[in-house]
Amino acid sequence: MPLSAFAFLSCALRTPALALVSGLLLAVLLVNGWTDAPNAIATAVAAGALSFRRAAALAAGCNLAGVLTAALFFPAVAQTVNAAADFGGDAATACAALCAALTAVVLWAVFAWYFGIPTSESHALLAGLAGAALALPGGWSNLRPQPWGRVALGLALSVWLGWRLGRVLARPLARAPLSPALCRAGQITGAAAMAFLHGAQDGQKFLGVFLLGAALAQGRWDPELFVIPLWLILLCALTMAFGTLVGGRRIVEKVGSGLVPLSPAAGLSADLAGGGILLLCTLLGLPVSTTHAKTSAILGAGTALGRQPNRTAVGSILLTWLFTFPGCAALGFLLARLLLR
């Protein structure tokens, strides 16, 4: 049976830990829309196809539609995230660990935004959950191998296929007789598709954690018993869309023009490649990062046409990606230990 809004609110009023988990989840969703969704519109803004404000409004609407569509028809990503870690049977302890994981994600995302680095809230979330679960009795046995295998597969596909598809598409599109108006229309369509698929991917991840928090607070940790309710889908979709509307201009500038110079054809190639990977992984139920897919596609498309990447910018992004898992896991672990003392 779907969890009703009344039942959830009643549980939150009786359980302060669930209220705190819910507040943190909404904060992370807001930050996700603010810092992760800008990757979808970066090339359209850099190429002048859309102004930043119009692109942010387009992305917000498409994010909302993506969350709704995927949660109703393709919930496999939510189920994967939901089952990634076992937080045990004690409701108070489990909710404290979940709070630690979500706080770690917020801290990491704000750090990355401050420096204009496109980090992945998806991987930050998974790493925070893993670190907090490791702090509980049972340690490594709290991590479930099958969901983590799907996470690793999604990571590999997003980086390698993003780069490869960006390169493959860039050359024929550069040779094609595309008018500026056609390129502009293609980039706007690509930005809309990327934003839609970002909502489809990331909205599901946080819906899965929302249901996990409710289950833990009620002392019934069994994710398979829950069906995602419509009211929760709408709440998460609107929160992410609002964060996107606020916009992450620094990240748009870093991704759109700070990595590698992009021609209209290269920008269109990156949009098509990144969107294709997000669609594939969503249909397969693989948690994947919009940031990784789009950034890899941009680098693949730009370098295929002989453009030299900004080594400093690329290096800072790669270092951030490298440290996201250990950094967020360590933060989640330490915060969980502090809360559980």
N, C-alpha and C positions, 0 to 999 in steps of 0.2 A: 504493500500500500504506500502511495506517496505520502511524505511527511507534510501535514497541513501547516499553513502559516500560523494558525492559532496554537497548535501543539508545539511548534518550534518556539514561539514567543513565550508560551507558558514555561517551557523548559528553561529558556534563557533567563527568565525572571527568577526562577528557583535556583538556577545554577550560575553564579557570577562568572565561573570559568568559561562557560559557553558564551556568555555575553561578551567577554573579553576576546575569545577566539573569533567570534563573528565580527567584532569591530576591527580586529587586526586583518581579517580576511578582506573586508571591504577596503581597508587602507591599502593592502597589497594589490587588489584589483585596480584601485585608482592609480597607484604608482605604475602598474603594468601598462595601463592605457596611456599614461603620461610619458613613459620612457621606452616602451617596447614597440607600440604601434607606430611611432614616427618612422621606423624603418620602412614601413609599407609605402609611405608617400615621399620618401627622400629623393628618389630619382626624378619624380614628376615635378617637385619643387625646384630641384637643381637645374633642370632643363627649361624651366620657365613655363611648363605646361599648366601649372596651377600656382596661385599665390599660396603662401604658407597657411593663411587662415582658411581659404577655401578648401585646401587639401586636408586640413585638420577636421573641418566640418564633414567632408566626404568620408574620411576615415572613421569618424565617430559613428556615423550612420551605418556604415558597412560593418564595423565591429559589432554593433548591436545586432544586426541581422545575422551575422556569422555565429554569435553565441546562441541565438534562438534556434537557428537551423540545425546546428551540430548537436546541441543538447537534446533536441526532440527526435532527431533521426540517426545520428552517428555518435552514440555516447561511449564508444569503446575507449577513447583517450581518458575520459573521466574515470572509467573503471580501472584502467591501468594505474593511474596516479593514486586512486583510492586504496589500491591493494599493495602499494610499494613498500610500506613499513607497518610493522605490528607494534602498537603502542600499549599492549597489555590490557589487563582487565580492570585495573583500578581507574575509575573515571577521573578523579582529581589529579592523579599523577599524569595520566595521559593528556588531559587538557593543558596542564602546565607545560608539558613537553611540546605540544602543538603550538602554544603561545610563543615558546622560545624559537621554534622553527620559523614562524611567521615574522617575528621581530627581526630575525637574522636577514630575511629577504628584504624587508623595508630598509634596514641599514645599508645593505649592499647596493640596493637600487639607487638610493639617494647619493651614495658615494660615487657611483658610476655616472649618474646624471650631472653631478657637480663638475666633473671633468669632461663631460660631453662624450662619454664612451658608451657605445651601444652594447650593453650587456644583456644577458638572457635571464629574464625573470623566471622562465620555465625551469631552467637548470638550477637557478638559485633556490627555487621552491623545493625541487627534488633533493638538492643537497642539504637544505635546511631540515627537511623531514628526516633525511638519513642521519644527520648529526644528532638531532634530538632523540631519535630512536636508539642510537648507540649509547646515549647517556642513561638509558633505562636498564633495569635488570634484564639480562639476556644478551646484551651487547649486539654482536654481529648476527646472532640468530634472529634478531628482530627485522632484518632486511630480507625480503623475499626475492629469490633469484630470478624468477620468470619476468616480473614487471621490469626489473633492472636490465634484463637482456633486451627488452623492447626499447628502453630508454637509450641504451648504447647503440642499438641499430638505428634509431631515429637520429642520434647525433652524427653517426657516420654518414648517413644518407644526406642530411642537411648540408654538411660541409663539402663532401666530395661531389655529390650530384649538383649542388648549387654552382660550384666553380665550373664543373664540366659542362653543364647545360648552358651556362652563361657564355662560355667560349664557343660552343657548337652553334648557338643561335646568332651570335654577334656578326660573324662573317657574312652569311647570306643576307641578313637584314641590312648590313652596311652596303652591300652591292645592289640591293633591291631599289627600284625607283620609287621610293616613298616620299610623298610630298610632306612639307613641314606640318600641314594641317592633319594629315593622316597619322604622322608620328605623335603629334600632340594628343589626338583622340586615342591612340593606342596606349600612350602612357597614362592617361586619365583612367582608361578602362583597367589597365594593369594595376594602378594604385588602388582602385576600388576592389579589385579581386584580391589583392594581397591583404588589404585591411579586413575584408570579409573572412578570409581564411585565417588571419591572425585571431579574430574573434572566435572562429570555429575551434582553433587549437587551444588557445590560452584560457578562454572562458570555461571550457570543459575541465581543465586542470583544477581551477579554483572551485568549480562546482563539486568536484570529487572530494576536495578537502573540506568544503562546507558540510557535506553529508557525513564525512568521517568525524568532524567535530560534534555534530548532533548525536551520532551513534555513541561516541565516547562518553558524552555528557549523560546519556541515558543508561550507560552501563551495558550497551548491547553492541559490541564491536563486531559487526558482520556486514560489510559493505554490500554484499549481494542481496540483502533484504530490502535495500532502498531503491526506489524509483525516483528520478529527479523530478521534483514538483515544478509546475509552471511558474508559481510565484517566485521561487528561488532563481529560476532561469532569468526572469525579468529583472530581478534585483541585481544580479551579477552583470547582466548585459548593460543596464543603465549606468551602473557604477563605472564599468570599463569605458563606456562611450563618453561619459563626462570627463574622465581622465584624459582620453584622447583629444577631446575638444579643447582642453586646457593647453595641450601641445607640449612637445619637447623640442623646441627650436634648435637647441645646441646639438642634439643628436641628429636632427635632419641635416644640419650643415655639415657635420662630421661625415655622415654616411653618404650624403648626396654629392658633395664636392670635395671633401677632405681626403678621401681614400685614393681615388684615381680620376683623372679627367674623363668625363663621359660625353660622347656624342649622343644625339637623339636616338640613333639606332642602337647604341650600346645600352642606353637607359631602358629602351623598350625590351631589349634582350634580357636584361637583369630582372625586369618586372615579370616577364613570361617565365623565366627559369625559376625564380623564387616562388611564384604562384603555383607552378606545376608541382614543385616539391611539397609545398604545404598541402595541396590537394591530395597528392598520392599518400602522404603520411597520415592525413586525417582519415582517408578511406580505409587505410590499413590499421588504424587504431594506434599509431605510434606517436608518443609525445615528442614533438620536434620544436626547435626554436626558430621563430620568425627572424630573429636577429642573425643567426648563423646562416640560414637559407639565403636571406637577401644580401647580406654582406659578402658571402662567398660568390653569389651570382654577379654582383657588381665587380668584384675583382676579376672574375673569369671573363666577363664581357669586355671590361676595359683593357686588360692585358692582351686579349685576343686581337685587338685592333692596334696594338703597338703602343699603347699609352703606358707611361711609367707610374707605378703606384707611389704614394707618399709613404716612404718606409717608416718614418716616425709614427704616423697615424696607424698604419697597419700593425706595427710592433706593439703599440699601446693596446690595441684591440685584442691581438693574440694573447698578450700577457693577461689581460682581464679575463678572457675566455679560459685560459689555462688555470687561473686561480679561483674561478667562480665555484667550482665544485669543492676543492679543499677549503677555500675561504668561508663559504657559507656553511659547509658542514662543521667546521671548527666553531663558528659563531653559534650555530644551533646547539652544538654539544655543550659549549661553555655556558650559554644562557640557560639551557635545561638544567645543568648541574647547579647553577646559582638559584634557580627557582625551586629546585627540589631539595635544597639543603634544609 
